[in-house]
């Protein structure tokens, strides 16, 4: 723990009458202890034990401190994101409530948007078991900041439970329907259901869990299914349907929740997440207190390295129509190395355009007004929904401290595998619906640039899928629903028709390169500056004007995924390239005829998109109601 900007000894302690219980009415956020099995890195999300022995955890709410320990709860899951409650609700105060025994000192701190730390309140409590409440002002958080508390144990102390509370009832009721879309992940899916079913706070708010099972490995065949279905009873709804991607699964979950439950809020969850159950409660609590109905989402922690905050929130660039981290959002922050108190960049409020559907809460009135998701199968459906809700007057917030663990996209090849088709097509559809620019802004230029980079990297399958995506976008909105079930098999088949579209995982099948790693090292210096980049691009194009040397059985080089840059691969005739997850390689072989065929098609179609974009935009906007209607989705569910 670092020093604060105000000496706490100069701040008068709260009087005993200031600590009397009675102000805490509605639980906003529980103070959570780490799980007993959590390693030290993960414990940093819950407790800062820099000046203490290891906190002895007896439950998720109860921890024991030894005499002399100084423990801080200035942590991701236990500090209170005051700036978000200040910005989006009319609550004037928040109350910290602690039930504990043992003599100790409680010090409450707040931060400013620039990360400066200020001592806010302090009190010394006696050794008897008691509950104390500290009421704290939310006024000084307009741009950012958190509240947290530290405990200094004068003798052995037991924290029975603690939490952050409002002094009043919420503005709106809260009945939660959790919708999980799953495809061949019954174990992961039911682990999330079990986390929900075993949490008493979330269970008390739960109207339903709706699982849309779209896979061949059925949820109902898993050993845990019967017990969970029995424990949740009528609140557990399992629906099975053909694979319609994330948009089809979440649309089904939303439809079931709206039609068959009394839920006031629908919360989407991916099937492959690890869940902190209180995150669901925190999202629901904020949504119930906001001045107007609001979409509330969770941030992503990295499943591969669980103390790492992968992303805080995202926006859509309206010119390039690409999603990216929101302004001032911190990415890839490891709390095991730098605590919340030590990281000023984490204290500024971050505003977003949408929530990714690894965790997103949507009020019923929003869903009833703006409709179901677009039938996009996968990619951009969550971004589009946030933009659509925003256009209807509903804001979105991604709430710190409400989070799931999810596989980070740095371990995925989703811009080059079969998902490349859906990303390219759906990006164009969403731009047609929401771009403020007559001809789509910079979308055509960025698409051509991306296609050239793929071609230089010998990723012909990705560009072939992009070409198909451009054609299907130009086919108009009438082609979108029919493609929901039909596109994936043909997209996968087209990808597999290119050698670079097939992943080799068997070690015995991976060909040995002709040249050593030292050659790669010598090629790895990127061109810097406009002139150098232009020269490298010209050389790459010139290289595709000459025929390939007699094809060899062995590739020239073996290139790790992180080194597979266009300025390296464009100089080669062949190479194996590692996949992002490290499980295999793809074989890249230069083919000038394929290069020029795909380049010409990509450029021609993008010029056509630029020419026809105003009419396409009018067509897609005119079909909005048909693409999001419950009636058309119902047909898709039952066909």
C-alpha positions as CSV (number, residue, x, y, z in Angstrom):
1,X,0.0,0.0,0.0
2,X,1.3,3.4,-0.9
3,X,1.0,6.7,1.0
4,X,-2.0,9.0,0.5
5,X,-2.1,12.6,-0.4
6,X,-3.6,13.4,3.0
7,X,-2.2,12.2,6.4
8,X,-5.0,10.2,8.0
9,X,-3.9,11.3,11.4
10,X,-4.9,14.9,10.5
11,X,-8.5,13.8,9.7
12,X,-10.9,13.5,12.6
13,X,-12.2,10.1,13.3
14,X,-15.9,9.5,12.9
15,X,-17.9,9.6,16.1
16,X,-19.6,6.4,17.4
17,X,-23.0,7.8,16.4
18,X,-21.8,8.1,12.8
19,X,-21.2,4.4,12.7
20,X,-24.6,3.2,13.9
21,X,-26.3,0.8,11.5
22,X,-29.6,1.7,9.8
23,X,-28.4,3.7,6.7
24,X,-27.8,0.6,4.5
25,X,-31.0,-0.3,2.7
26,X,-30.1,-1.9,-0.7
27,X,-27.1,-4.0,-1.4
28,X,-25.1,-2.7,-4.4
29,X,-21.9,-4.7,-4.2
30,X,-20.6,-7.4,-1.8
31,X,-17.1,-7.4,-0.5
32,X,-15.7,-10.7,-1.7
33,X,-13.0,-12.9,-0.3
34,X,-10.8,-14.9,-2.6
35,X,-11.5,-18.6,-3.1
36,X,-9.3,-20.9,-1.0
37,X,-7.8,-22.3,-4.2
38,X,-7.0,-18.9,-5.8
39,X,-3.2,-18.4,-6.2
40,X,-1.6,-15.3,-5.0
41,X,-1.9,-13.6,-8.4
42,X,-5.6,-14.0,-8.4
43,X,-6.0,-13.0,-4.8
44,X,-4.8,-9.5,-5.8
45,X,-8.2,-9.0,-7.4
46,X,-9.7,-9.2,-3.9
47,X,-7.2,-8.3,-1.2
48,X,-4.0,-6.3,-1.1
49,X,-1.9,-8.3,1.4
50,X,1.3,-6.4,0.9
51,X,1.6,-5.5,4.6
52,X,-0.1,-8.5,6.1
53,X,0.0,-12.2,6.5
54,X,-2.3,-14.1,4.1
55,X,-5.9,-13.4,5.0
56,X,-7.5,-16.7,6.2
57,X,-10.6,-17.2,4.2
58,X,-13.5,-19.3,5.6
59,X,-16.2,-18.3,3.1
60,X,-16.6,-15.9,0.2
61,X,-17.8,-13.3,2.7
62,X,-15.6,-14.1,5.8
63,X,-11.9,-13.6,6.4
64,X,-9.6,-13.6,9.4
65,X,-6.8,-11.1,10.0
66,X,-4.0,-11.6,12.6
67,X,-3.1,-8.9,15.0
68,X,-0.8,-6.3,13.3
69,X,-2.1,-7.0,9.8
70,X,-2.8,-4.1,7.5
71,X,-5.1,-5.2,4.7
72,X,-6.4,-3.1,1.9
73,X,-9.5,-3.7,-0.2
74,X,-8.3,-1.2,-2.9
75,X,-8.8,-4.1,-5.3
76,X,-10.6,-4.7,-8.6
77,X,-13.5,-6.7,-7.1
78,X,-13.8,-4.9,-3.7
79,X,-13.3,-1.2,-4.4
80,X,-16.5,0.7,-5.2
81,X,-16.6,2.3,-8.7
82,X,-18.1,5.6,-7.4
83,X,-17.6,7.5,-10.6
84,X,-20.1,5.3,-12.5
85,X,-22.7,5.6,-9.7
86,X,-22.2,9.3,-9.6
87,X,-22.6,9.7,-13.4
88,X,-25.5,7.4,-14.0
89,X,-27.6,7.5,-10.9
90,X,-29.1,10.1,-8.6
91,X,-27.8,8.5,-5.4
92,X,-26.2,11.2,-3.2
93,X,-24.2,8.8,-1.0
94,X,-23.0,5.2,-0.7
95,X,-22.8,3.3,2.6
96,X,-20.0,0.9,3.6
97,X,-21.4,-1.7,5.9
98,X,-19.0,-4.1,7.9
99,X,-19.9,-6.8,10.3
100,X,-16.7,-7.8,12.3
101,X,-15.2,-8.7,15.6
102,X,-11.9,-7.7,17.1
103,X,-10.3,-4.3,17.7
104,X,-9.2,-2.6,14.5
105,X,-9.0,0.6,12.6
106,X,-11.1,1.3,9.5
107,X,-9.8,3.8,7.0
108,X,-11.8,4.8,3.9
109,X,-10.0,6.4,0.9
110,X,-11.3,7.8,-2.3
111,X,-9.4,8.6,-5.5
112,X,-9.7,11.3,-8.1
113,X,-9.9,10.8,-11.9
114,X,-6.2,11.3,-12.1
115,X,-5.5,8.6,-9.5
116,X,-4.7,10.9,-6.6
117,X,-5.7,9.2,-3.3
118,X,-7.5,11.1,-0.5
119,X,-8.3,9.9,3.0
120,X,-12.1,10.2,3.3
121,X,-13.0,8.8,6.7
122,X,-11.6,6.8,9.6
123,X,-12.7,5.1,12.8
124,X,-11.4,2.8,15.5
125,X,-13.8,0.1,16.6
126,X,-13.7,-2.1,19.7
127,X,-13.2,-5.8,20.1
128,X,-16.8,-6.9,20.4
129,X,-18.8,-8.3,17.5
130,X,-20.5,-5.4,15.9
131,X,-21.9,-3.9,12.6
132,X,-20.7,-0.5,11.6
133,X,-21.8,1.7,8.7
134,X,-20.0,4.6,7.1
135,X,-22.0,7.0,4.9
136,X,-19.9,8.4,2.1
137,X,-20.5,11.3,-0.3
138,X,-20.7,10.5,-4.1
139,X,-20.5,14.1,-5.2
140,X,-16.7,14.4,-5.9
141,X,-16.6,11.7,-8.6
142,X,-17.9,13.4,-11.7
143,X,-14.9,12.4,-13.9
144,X,-13.7,9.3,-12.1
145,X,-12.6,7.7,-8.9
146,X,-13.2,4.8,-6.5
147,X,-13.9,4.3,-2.8
148,X,-12.2,1.6,-0.8
149,X,-11.3,0.7,2.7
150,X,-8.3,-0.5,4.6
151,X,-8.3,-2.5,7.9
152,X,-5.5,-2.4,10.5
153,X,-5.9,-5.2,13.1
154,X,-5.0,-4.3,16.7
155,X,-5.8,-7.9,17.6
156,X,-7.1,-10.9,15.7
157,X,-10.1,-9.7,13.6
158,X,-12.8,-11.6,11.8
159,X,-14.7,-9.9,9.0
160,X,-18.0,-11.7,8.9
161,X,-19.3,-9.8,5.9
162,X,-19.1,-6.4,4.2
163,X,-20.7,-4.6,1.4
164,X,-21.5,-1.3,-0.3
165,X,-25.2,-0.2,0.0
166,X,-27.6,2.5,-1.1
167,X,-29.7,4.3,1.5
168,X,-32.9,3.7,-0.4
169,X,-34.9,1.3,-2.5
170,X,-34.1,1.0,-6.3
171,X,-36.2,3.0,-8.8
172,X,-37.2,-0.1,-10.7
173,X,-37.9,-3.7,-9.9
174,X,-35.2,-6.4,-10.7
175,X,-36.0,-9.9,-11.9
176,X,-33.2,-11.4,-13.8
177,X,-33.3,-13.8,-16.8
178,X,-29.8,-15.1,-17.7
179,X,-29.5,-16.2,-21.3
180,X,-26.6,-18.5,-22.2
181,X,-25.9,-19.4,-25.8
182,X,-23.9,-22.7,-26.0
183,X,-22.4,-24.8,-28.8
184,X,-20.7,-28.1,-27.8
185,X,-19.6,-26.8,-24.4
186,X,-22.0,-28.5,-21.9
187,X,-19.4,-28.7,-19.1
188,X,-18.5,-25.0,-19.2
189,X,-22.2,-24.0,-19.7
190,X,-23.4,-25.9,-16.7
191,X,-20.5,-24.7,-14.6
192,X,-21.9,-21.1,-15.2
193,X,-25.4,-22.3,-14.4
194,X,-24.1,-23.9,-11.1
195,X,-22.4,-20.7,-10.1
196,X,-25.7,-18.8,-10.5
197,X,-27.8,-21.5,-8.8
198,X,-25.4,-21.7,-5.8
199,X,-25.3,-17.9,-5.1
200,X,-28.0,-16.8,-2.6
201,X,-28.1,-13.2,-3.7
202,X,-28.4,-13.9,-7.4
203,X,-30.8,-16.7,-6.8
204,X,-33.1,-14.4,-5.0
205,X,-33.2,-12.1,-8.0
206,X,-33.5,-14.9,-10.6
207,X,-36.5,-15.2,-12.8
208,X,-35.0,-17.8,-15.2
209,X,-31.9,-19.3,-16.7
210,X,-32.5,-19.9,-20.4
211,X,-29.9,-22.1,-22.2
212,X,-30.0,-22.1,-26.0
213,X,-28.2,-25.3,-26.9
214,X,-27.1,-25.3,-30.6
215,X,-24.6,-28.1,-30.5
216,X,-24.3,-31.8,-31.0
217,X,-22.9,-32.5,-27.5
218,X,-26.1,-31.9,-25.6
219,X,-26.3,-30.1,-22.3
220,X,-29.1,-32.4,-21.2
221,X,-26.7,-35.4,-21.6
222,X,-24.2,-33.9,-19.1
223,X,-24.0,-35.5,-15.6
224,X,-24.7,-32.2,-13.9
225,X,-27.8,-31.3,-15.9
226,X,-30.4,-33.3,-13.9
227,X,-29.3,-31.9,-10.6
228,X,-29.2,-28.3,-11.7
229,X,-32.5,-28.6,-13.5
230,X,-34.0,-30.1,-10.3
231,X,-32.6,-27.4,-8.1
232,X,-33.8,-24.5,-10.3
233,X,-37.1,-26.1,-11.2
234,X,-39.3,-24.0,-13.5
235,X,-36.7,-21.3,-13.5
236,X,-34.4,-23.5,-15.7
237,X,-35.4,-23.4,-19.4
238,X,-33.4,-25.5,-21.9
239,X,-34.2,-25.0,-25.6
240,X,-32.5,-26.8,-28.4
241,X,-32.1,-25.6,-32.0
242,X,-29.8,-25.8,-35.0
243,X,-26.6,-23.8,-34.9
244,X,-27.4,-20.1,-35.7
245,X,-24.3,-18.7,-34.0
246,X,-24.2,-16.3,-31.1
247,X,-26.9,-14.0,-32.5
248,X,-29.3,-16.9,-33.0
249,X,-28.6,-18.3,-29.5
250,X,-29.0,-15.0,-27.8
251,X,-32.0,-14.0,-29.8
252,X,-33.7,-17.3,-28.7
253,X,-32.8,-16.6,-25.1
254,X,-34.2,-13.1,-25.3
255,X,-37.3,-14.3,-27.0
256,X,-37.9,-17.0,-24.4
257,X,-37.3,-14.5,-21.5
258,X,-39.7,-11.9,-22.9
259,X,-42.4,-14.3,-23.9
260,X,-42.3,-16.8,-21.0
261,X,-40.9,-15.1,-17.9
262,X,-41.6,-12.1,-15.7
263,X,-38.0,-11.0,-16.0
264,X,-37.4,-7.2,-15.9
265,X,-33.8,-7.7,-17.3
266,X,-32.2,-10.1,-19.7
267,X,-28.5,-10.8,-19.1
268,X,-26.5,-12.5,-21.9
269,X,-23.5,-14.8,-20.9
270,X,-21.1,-16.7,-23.1
271,X,-20.9,-20.4,-22.4
272,X,-17.1,-20.4,-22.0
273,X,-16.7,-17.9,-19.2
274,X,-15.7,-18.3,-15.6
275,X,-18.1,-16.3,-13.5
276,X,-18.0,-14.2,-10.4
277,X,-21.7,-14.3,-9.5
278,X,-21.8,-11.0,-7.7
279,X,-21.0,-9.4,-11.1
280,X,-24.5,-10.2,-12.2
281,X,-26.0,-8.6,-9.1
282,X,-23.8,-5.5,-9.5
283,X,-25.0,-5.0,-13.1
284,X,-28.6,-5.5,-12.1
285,X,-28.2,-3.1,-9.1
286,X,-26.8,-0.3,-11.2
287,X,-29.5,-0.7,-13.9
288,X,-32.2,-0.5,-11.3
289,X,-30.9,2.8,-9.9
290,X,-30.1,4.6,-13.2
291,X,-32.3,7.6,-14.0
292,X,-33.4,5.9,-17.2
293,X,-33.2,2.2,-18.4
294,X,-29.6,1.4,-19.3
295,X,-27.6,-1.5,-20.7
296,X,-24.9,-2.6,-18.2
297,X,-22.1,-4.9,-19.1
298,X,-19.1,-6.6,-17.5
299,X,-15.4,-6.1,-18.3
300,X,-13.2,-9.0,-19.4
301,X,-10.5,-10.6,-17.3
302,X,-8.1,-13.0,-19.1
303,X,-8.9,-16.6,-18.6
304,X,-5.3,-17.5,-19.4
305,X,-3.9,-15.2,-16.8
306,X,-6.6,-14.5,-14.3
307,X,-5.1,-11.4,-12.6
308,X,-5.1,-9.5,-16.0
309,X,-7.8,-7.1,-17.0
310,X,-8.0,-7.6,-20.7
311,X,-10.4,-4.8,-21.6
312,X,-12.4,-2.1,-19.9
313,X,-14.8,-1.3,-22.6
314,X,-15.2,-0.6,-26.4
315,X,-16.5,1.8,-28.9
316,X,-17.1,1.8,-32.6
317,X,-15.1,4.2,-34.8
318,X,-17.8,5.8,-36.9
319,X,-15.4,6.6,-39.8
320,X,-13.5,3.3,-40.2
321,X,-16.3,1.3,-38.7
322,X,-14.0,-0.9,-36.6
323,X,-14.4,-1.5,-32.9
324,X,-11.6,-0.6,-30.6
325,X,-10.9,0.1,-26.9
326,X,-12.8,3.1,-25.6
327,X,-11.0,6.4,-24.9
328,X,-8.8,6.1,-21.8
329,X,-9.5,2.4,-21.4
330,X,-6.7,0.3,-20.0
331,X,-5.9,-3.0,-21.7
332,X,-3.9,-6.0,-20.5
333,X,-3.4,-4.6,-17.0
334,X,-2.0,-7.1,-14.5
335,X,-3.2,-6.4,-11.0
336,X,-0.6,-8.8,-9.6
337,X,2.1,-6.3,-10.7
338,X,0.4,-3.0,-10.2
339,X,-2.5,-2.6,-7.8
340,X,-5.5,-0.3,-8.3
341,X,-4.1,2.2,-5.9
342,X,-0.8,2.3,-7.8
343,X,-2.4,2.7,-11.3
344,X,-3.7,6.2,-12.0
345,X,-5.0,5.3,-15.4
346,X,-7.6,2.9,-13.9
347,X,-9.4,5.7,-12.0
348,X,-10.8,7.8,-14.9
349,X,-14.4,6.9,-16.0
350,X,-14.5,5.1,-19.3
351,X,-17.6,5.6,-21.6
352,X,-18.5,3.0,-24.2
353,X,-20.8,2.4,-27.2
354,X,-21.8,-1.2,-26.5
355,X,-21.1,-4.2,-24.3
356,X,-19.7,-7.4,-25.7
357,X,-22.1,-10.3,-25.1
358,X,-19.7,-12.3,-22.9
359,X,-21.8,-10.4,-20.3
360,X,-24.5,-7.8,-21.1
361,X,-27.6,-6.9,-19.2
362,X,-30.5,-5.5,-21.2
363,X,-33.7,-4.1,-19.6
364,X,-36.9,-5.5,-20.8
365,X,-38.2,-2.2,-22.1
366,X,-35.1,-1.8,-24.2
367,X,-35.6,-5.2,-25.8
368,X,-39.3,-4.6,-26.4
369,X,-38.6,-1.3,-28.1
370,X,-35.6,-2.0,-30.2
371,X,-36.2,-5.6,-31.0
372,X,-34.2,-8.8,-31.0
373,X,-30.6,-9.1,-32.3
374,X,-29.8,-8.9,-36.0
375,X,-29.4,-12.4,-37.6
376,X,-25.7,-12.0,-38.2
377,X,-24.6,-15.4,-36.8
378,X,-21.5,-14.1,-35.2
379,X,-19.5,-10.9,-35.0
380,X,-20.9,-7.4,-34.7
381,X,-24.3,-8.4,-33.3
382,X,-23.4,-7.1,-29.9
383,X,-21.9,-3.8,-31.3
384,X,-24.9,-3.3,-33.5
385,X,-27.3,-3.8,-30.6
386,X,-25.5,-1.2,-28.5
387,X,-25.6,1.3,-31.4
388,X,-29.3,0.6,-32.0
389,X,-30.1,1.1,-28.3
390,X,-28.1,4.3,-28.3
391,X,-30.0,5.6,-31.3
392,X,-33.2,4.9,-29.4
393,X,-32.0,6.9,-26.4
394,X,-30.7,4.1,-24.2
395,X,-27.1,4.5,-22.9
396,X,-24.6,1.7,-22.2
397,X,-22.1,1.3,-19.4
398,X,-19.4,-1.3,-18.9
399,X,-19.0,-1.4,-15.1
400,X,-15.7,-2.0,-13.4
401,X,-15.8,-4.7,-10.8
402,X,-18.5,-6.5,-12.8
403,X,-16.5,-9.0,-14.8
404,X,-16.1,-12.4,-16.2
405,X,-13.0,-14.4,-17.2
406,X,-12.9,-15.2,-20.9
407,X,-10.4,-16.4,-23.4
408,X,-8.6,-13.3,-24.7
409,X,-8.9,-12.7,-28.4
410,X,-5.1,-12.5,-28.6
411,X,-5.3,-16.3,-28.6
412,X,-7.6,-16.5,-31.5
413,X,-7.1,-16.3,-35.3
414,X,-10.6,-15.0,-35.9
415,X,-9.5,-12.4,-38.5
416,X,-8.1,-15.2,-40.7
417,X,-10.2,-18.3,-40.0
418,X,-13.9,-18.9,-41.0
419,X,-15.0,-16.0,-38.9
420,X,-13.3,-13.6,-41.4
421,X,-16.4,-13.9,-43.6
422,X,-18.8,-12.9,-40.9
423,X,-16.6,-10.1,-39.6
424,X,-16.4,-8.5,-43.1
425,X,-20.0,-9.0,-44.1
426,X,-21.5,-7.9,-40.8
427,X,-19.2,-4.9,-40.5
428,X,-20.7,-3.7,-43.8
429,X,-24.2,-4.4,-42.7
430,X,-23.8,-2.6,-39.4
431,X,-22.1,0.3,-41.2
432,X,-25.0,0.5,-43.6
433,X,-27.4,0.7,-40.7
434,X,-25.4,3.2,-38.5
435,X,-22.7,5.0,-40.5
436,X,-23.2,8.8,-40.5
437,X,-21.1,8.9,-43.8
438,X,-22.8,8.8,-47.1
439,X,-20.4,6.3,-48.6
440,X,-19.4,4.6,-45.4
441,X,-16.5,6.8,-44.4
442,X,-13.2,4.9,-44.5
443,X,-14.6,1.4,-44.6
444,X,-13.8,0.7,-48.2
445,X,-10.2,2.0,-48.0
446,X,-9.6,0.0,-44.8
447,X,-11.0,-3.1,-46.3
448,X,-8.8,-2.9,-49.4
449,X,-5.8,-2.2,-47.2
450,X,-6.6,-5.2,-45.0
451,X,-7.1,-7.5,-48.0
452,X,-3.6,-6.5,-49.4
453,X,-2.0,-7.3,-46.1
454,X,-3.7,-10.7,-46.0
455,X,-2.5,-11.3,-49.6
456,X,1.0,-10.3,-48.7
457,X,0.9,-12.7,-45.8
458,X,-0.2,-15.5,-48.2
459,X,-3.6,-15.7,-46.4
460,X,-5.6,-16.4,-49.5
461,X,-8.5,-18.1,-47.7
462,X,-9.2,-15.0,-45.6
463,X,-9.4,-12.8,-48.7
464,X,-11.6,-15.4,-50.5
465,X,-14.0,-15.2,-47.6
466,X,-13.9,-11.4,-47.7
467,X,-14.8,-11.5,-51.4
468,X,-17.8,-13.7,-50.6
469,X,-18.8,-11.3,-47.8
470,X,-18.7,-8.3,-50.1
471,X,-20.9,-10.2,-52.6
472,X,-23.4,-11.2,-49.9
473,X,-23.6,-7.7,-48.5
474,X,-24.4,-6.4,-52.0
475,X,-27.1,-9.0,-52.3
476,X,-29.1,-6.9,-49.8
477,X,-31.1,-7.5,-46.6
478,X,-33.3,-10.3,-48.1
479,X,-30.3,-12.6,-48.1
480,X,-29.5,-12.2,-44.4
481,X,-32.0,-14.5,-42.7
482,X,-31.5,-17.3,-45.3
483,X,-27.8,-17.2,-44.6
484,X,-28.3,-17.7,-40.9
485,X,-28.2,-21.5,-41.1
486,X,-26.7,-21.9,-44.6
487,X,-23.6,-19.8,-44.6
488,X,-21.3,-21.6,-42.1
489,X,-20.9,-25.0,-43.9
490,X,-20.1,-23.4,-47.2
491,X,-17.8,-20.8,-45.6
492,X,-15.9,-23.6,-43.9
493,X,-15.7,-25.6,-47.1
494,X,-14.4,-22.6,-49.0
495,X,-11.8,-21.9,-46.4
496,X,-10.6,-25.5,-46.4
497,X,-10.2,-25.3,-50.2
498,X,-7.1,-23.1,-49.7
499,X,-4.0,-24.7,-48.2
500,X,-3.5,-21.8,-45.8
501,X,-7.0,-22.3,-44.5
502,X,-6.2,-25.7,-43.1
503,X,-4.5,-26.1,-39.6
504,X,-1.9,-28.8,-39.2
505,X,-1.9,-30.0,-35.6
506,X,-0.1,-33.4,-35.7
507,X,3.6,-33.0,-35.0
508,X,4.5,-35.6,-37.5
509,X,2.6,-33.8,-40.3
510,X,4.3,-30.4,-39.7
511,X,6.9,-30.1,-42.5
512,X,10.5,-29.1,-41.6
513,X,11.7,-25.8,-43.0
514,X,14.6,-25.5,-45.4
515,X,16.2,-22.5,-43.6
516,X,17.0,-21.8,-40.0
517,X,15.6,-19.4,-37.5
518,X,18.5,-17.0,-38.0
519,X,17.0,-16.1,-41.4
520,X,13.7,-15.0,-39.8
521,X,15.6,-12.9,-37.3
522,X,17.3,-11.0,-40.1
523,X,14.0,-10.3,-41.8
524,X,12.0,-9.1,-38.8
525,X,12.9,-5.4,-38.9
526,X,9.6,-3.6,-39.9
527,X,9.7,-0.8,-42.4
528,X,9.3,2.5,-40.6
529,X,7.9,5.6,-42.3
530,X,5.7,6.1,-45.3
531,X,8.5,5.8,-47.8
532,X,9.9,2.6,-46.3
533,X,6.4,1.0,-46.1
534,X,5.7,2.0,-49.7
535,X,9.0,0.5,-50.9
536,X,8.2,-2.8,-49.1
537,X,4.7,-2.9,-50.6
538,X,6.1,-2.3,-54.1
539,X,8.5,-5.1,-53.6
540,X,5.7,-7.4,-52.4
541,X,3.7,-6.6,-55.5
542,X,6.7,-7.1,-57.7
543,X,7.3,-10.4,-56.1
544,X,3.9,-11.5,-57.2
545,X,4.7,-10.7,-60.8
546,X,7.3,-13.4,-61.0
547,X,6.5,-17.1,-61.0
548,X,7.1,-19.3,-58.0
549,X,10.3,-21.3,-58.1
550,X,9.9,-25.0,-58.6
551,X,7.7,-26.1,-55.7
552,X,9.6,-27.7,-52.9
553,X,8.1,-30.3,-50.5
554,X,9.5,-28.4,-47.6
555,X,8.6,-24.7,-46.8
556,X,11.4,-22.2,-46.7
557,X,10.8,-21.0,-43.2
558,X,9.0,-21.8,-40.0
559,X,7.6,-18.5,-38.6
560,X,6.0,-18.0,-35.1
561,X,2.6,-16.4,-35.1
562,X,3.8,-13.1,-33.6
563,X,6.4,-12.7,-36.4
564,X,4.0,-13.5,-39.3
565,X,4.1,-9.9,-40.7
566,X,3.3,-8.9,-44.3
567,X,6.8,-7.5,-44.9
568,X,8.3,-11.0,-44.0
569,X,5.9,-13.3,-45.7
570,X,5.6,-11.2,-48.9
571,X,9.3,-12.0,-49.6
572,X,8.8,-15.8,-49.4
573,X,7.5,-18.5,-51.6
574,X,6.4,-20.7,-48.7
575,X,6.4,-20.9,-44.9
576,X,4.6,-22.5,-42.0
577,X,3.1,-20.1,-39.6
578,X,2.1,-20.9,-36.0
579,X,-1.6,-20.4,-34.9
580,X,-2.3,-17.8,-32.3
581,X,-3.2,-20.4,-29.7
582,X,0.0,-22.3,-30.3
583,X,-1.7,-25.6,-31.2
584,X,-0.7,-25.9,-34.8
585,X,0.5,-24.3,-38.0
586,X,-0.8,-23.3,-41.3
587,X,1.1,-23.8,-44.5
588,X,1.5,-20.7,-46.7
589,X,2.5,-21.0,-50.3
590,X,2.8,-18.1,-52.7
591,X,0.5,-18.3,-55.7
592,X,0.6,-15.3,-58.0
593,X,-2.4,-16.3,-60.0
594,X,-4.5,-16.6,-56.8
595,X,-3.0,-13.3,-55.6
596,X,-4.1,-11.3,-58.6
597,X,-7.5,-13.0,-58.9
598,X,-8.4,-12.2,-55.3
599,X,-6.9,-8.8,-55.4
600,X,-8.8,-7.8,-58.5
601,X,-12.1,-9.2,-57.1
602,X,-11.6,-7.4,-53.7
603,X,-10.8,-4.1,-55.3
604,X,-13.7,-4.3,-57.8
605,X,-16.2,-5.3,-55.2
606,X,-15.1,-2.6,-52.8
607,X,-15.4,0.0,-55.5
608,X,-18.9,-1.3,-56.2
609,X,-19.7,-1.1,-52.4
610,X,-18.6,2.5,-52.4
611,X,-20.7,3.3,-55.4
612,X,-23.8,1.6,-54.1
613,X,-23.4,2.3,-50.4
614,X,-26.1,5.0,-50.2
615,X,-28.7,2.7,-51.7
616,X,-27.6,-0.3,-49.7
617,X,-27.8,1.8,-46.6
618,X,-31.4,2.8,-47.4
619,X,-32.3,-0.8,-48.2
620,X,-30.9,-2.2,-44.9
621,X,-32.4,0.6,-42.8
622,X,-35.7,0.0,-44.5
623,X,-35.5,-3.7,-43.6
624,X,-34.6,-3.1,-40.0
625,X,-37.9,-4.1,-38.6
626,X,-38.0,-7.4,-40.6
627,X,-34.4,-8.3,-39.5
628,X,-35.1,-7.8,-35.8
629,X,-38.8,-8.9,-35.5
630,X,-39.8,-11.7,-33.1
631,X,-42.0,-13.1,-35.9
632,X,-39.2,-13.7,-38.3
633,X,-36.9,-15.0,-35.6
634,X,-39.7,-17.4,-34.5
635,X,-39.7,-18.8,-38.1
636,X,-36.0,-19.3,-37.9
637,X,-36.2,-21.0,-34.6
638,X,-38.8,-23.6,-35.8
639,X,-37.6,-24.3,-39.4
